[in-house]
Amino acid sequence: MGASLKVGYMPDTFGHSADLPTILQGFGIDSAVVWRGVPGLSSPYFLWESPAGAKVRTFHLRRGYYQTAFSEDLSVEKLLAFLSTFLSQAVEDNNLDIHGLVPVGGDHMGPPPGAFSALLERLSGFDYQGEAVKVKEESLAAFLDRISAAAPDIMPTVLGELRDNRKAFEHERAYMLDGVLSTRLYLKRANRLSEHRLFALVEPFLSAVSILQPGFKYPFAELTNLWQTLLLNHPHDSICGCSADSVHQEMLIRDRSLHAGLDTLERRALEALQGPALENLKQKAQSKPKAKYGLTEPLTLKPSAGTPSLYTFCTSLGAAASLPRPVPVKFALAKTDLPFVEKFGQVVAVQEKHEAFAEVGGVPDWQDVCLVEAWAYAGCSAPLAFSPLSLSAGENWPSSSEQAMLQEQQEKYEGGLLLSNKYLEVYVGKEVGNPIYVGVRDGKTTQFRKVGHYIYDRGDGGDTYNFDPVYSEGKGQKPLKATLKSVQVGSRGPLLASLLLEYEVELPEGLEVVGEWPVDKAPSVPKFKRSAKTLKHIFHCQVSLKAGLPMVYFQTSFSNQSKNHRLEVVFDSLGCEGTVSENHFSLIGRPEPFAEQVDFHQLESRAAALGAIATGHEAPLSRKPCQRFFFTDDAVYFNKGLPEYGLYKGLVSYTILRAVGKLSSRRLLTRGGGAGPDLDTPEANCLGEQIVEYGYAPFAALAKAFAETIEAKSAGINSKAALAYAACELYEGRDFVLDVSSDSLAKSLAASAERSLLKMDDARLSLVSMHQDIEESGESVLILRVLNVTGEAFKTDLTVNFDCGPVYSCRLDLKEEKLLPPFAKEKDKAGQTFSVGFERFQLLTLKIKLKN
């Protein structure tokens, strides 16, 4: 394929993350080439700056990237006419030099046929306005090097993300296509869960095992293969859900393959831990048989006598580890030990199973067992350390005031039910709409706030690229709202208590064509109405509180039977005028999106009055992107794979389903042209079972919880950014659970419960990833990616509590090392301590040399 080109070439991405300049610079790339999302500028050249301050020289492909003239077997005369037209447009755009960059090729195309260089020589020298024009083949890198000589003040600076579609028409129909945020949400959810398991749980755990257990070799090759499997799902048309159905079927196969590979690596690490006791923890080595884990339940240990010994390895770097929390566990018991289940604090399910147990590559040992799913409790634990889990009341168990409880016979609440834990109370109101109320407990009083939680549905006449509202005879169609039918007892606690809410709504089966919208030119836009035939949809929502955690968990499941519609879960957010959303490595402030405060029910009516948008244009963006959360002045809203949210007058929302049946329509009300091939994509209607998860946490409760548990010297915990990131780690879960059979290992882990492998005592920091790498010298290194989640610069300490070599800070690509000198070691104090400086929103890479 040839050598790599050090250019950030991203011509067709549907908008660009604000953090891309940081990422590019971290790999030694100082330039970018983009098409979509660029605001109206006087020049195609600009400096693109990230929230962290990184800048890259950027060239805007104002005429697009898809240019097929050299692949169409055109005559020399026609090619010269094409170049003349292209050059006149480029000269009009260009205020640095008189030249034109002509992209050659397009999607799924090979290089031009024939002798391309010879053809360019024949074209070179043609006359343009009395001057001979030289035509030559040139790489993007060489082209960008020439414009880099321009004075910096000539280039305007664009700060943050590129998501501006106001100049789409002038920029060769550079549509933003923001509907891809919610297309095929099952793919987004699968990707979020896979990413979290791979780099937030498994890689840190494997790194810890290889450090503590020298006999375990870190699986470099296997993890590289799994990363490549994950990345094969990340091309923009793939993860955005806007390709043919067969492409997305392959993505699900890769996702299953990824999890199977992670199962195997986890088994190998657990077996290594169950072998000789940890040398680094100064326990004597013992020779014993290898532990045997289940084959169909791969992390379930072959049962031994009595209650299992369970531990967690917390992969959080700091604040999130400080809160005691419930942890879901699964383990096997011999049938003779079934009476032990009655002693456990909260059992979810018990299933009799004929299971095969074996070490990796060993002979299966079939046994009749009881597979138990339960909640265990982790007390305040040290970051990046092993801690015991409790299954029943004892020393490490929440007090009655800390437990999650379900109280009954409360007349003022719908269903007579109230959820509570140490920090929050939750109930469903009896008034119209049955909003959910969440109260923050403050001593003997509770300050309640209406949170809402409504399920709305709208018709969607769009495609995989864009949502398109549906009207009936030119009138805006009011969204359909699900009705709360019942509130029932879910779990009673003490570690998790929940309400079971059932909503119901009749949704139209699909759409019907009732005419055409008047447009400025062909192609026409069909006018839809929602079908008269309706199908009953039932939504089952579990609303939960967990002991010791100041947040509300929502899990909603339903079977989608209808086509061409969009579902949203909507929350009340009184007085909200803007949000802040998590980007990849920064936070993005997003004001209320409409110039006028528009009521939720009037959005489509206003668009209907405008009619179909003109050819080549795209309607203003009405939804916003986020990663794992966004927050308002009062609360954080979490999600697992729901990257599209909305903001209205006093309301915020997550899109939980968008069902469409076309890859691209020829034209929409909201988009004045096609965006891709006109293909049917029936699987994009997402028929069948769906599950979505999201959460809510008031800042008042988060601040109270962390203030009570985190060390006072840990700075920054009172900032909303630090609270949101720490709470998100708790919401996602950073506990890797171990089922331990070895008594010596249990003692070793218990002895190390307060001993972090690494510690950075500042709540403004979040551990993005922790893994090992091999340098060219053959040395193993531990790589930490640590994010400063705030817009302020500061210094803090890094403490390393294992025997290691030098510690460096470096670029993302592990180059440009800077040695961090350790502080003088205090007598009788374990570990080495280093001073580490962070710039605003910096994603810092730390490299720790390991002693093999």
Secondary structure by P-SEA (a helix, b strand, c coil): ccccccccccccccccccaaaaaaaaacccccccccccccccccbbbbbccccccccccccccccccccccccccaaaaaaaaaaaaaaaaaacccccbbbbbcccccccccccaaaaaaaaacccccccbbbbbbbbcaaaaaaaacccccccbbbbccccccccccccccccccccccccccaaaaaaaaaaaaaaccccaaaaaaaaaaccccccaaaaaaaaaaaaaaacccccccccccaaaaaaaaaaaaaaaaaaaaaaaaaaaaaaccccccccccbbbbccbbbbccccccccccccccbbbbbcccccccccbbbbbbbbbcccccccccccccccccccccccccccccccbbbbbbbbbbbbbbbbccccccbbbbbbccccccccccccccccccccccccccbbbbcccbbbbbbccccbbbbbbbbcccbbbbbbccbbbbbbbbcccccbbbbbbcccccccbbbbbbcccccccccccbbbbbbbbbbbbbcccccccccccccccbbbbbbcccbbbbbbbbbbbbccccccbbbbbbbbbbccccbbbbbbbbbccccccccccccbbbbbcccccccccccaaaaaaaaacccccccccccccccccccccccccccccccccbbbbcccccccccccccccccccccccccccccccccccccccccbbbbbbccccaaaaaaaaaacccccccccccaaaaaaaaaaaaaccccccccccaaaaaaaaaaccccccccccccccccccccccccccbbbbbbbbbccccccbbbbbbbcccccccccccccccbbbbbbbccccccccbbbbbbbbccccbbbbbbbbcc
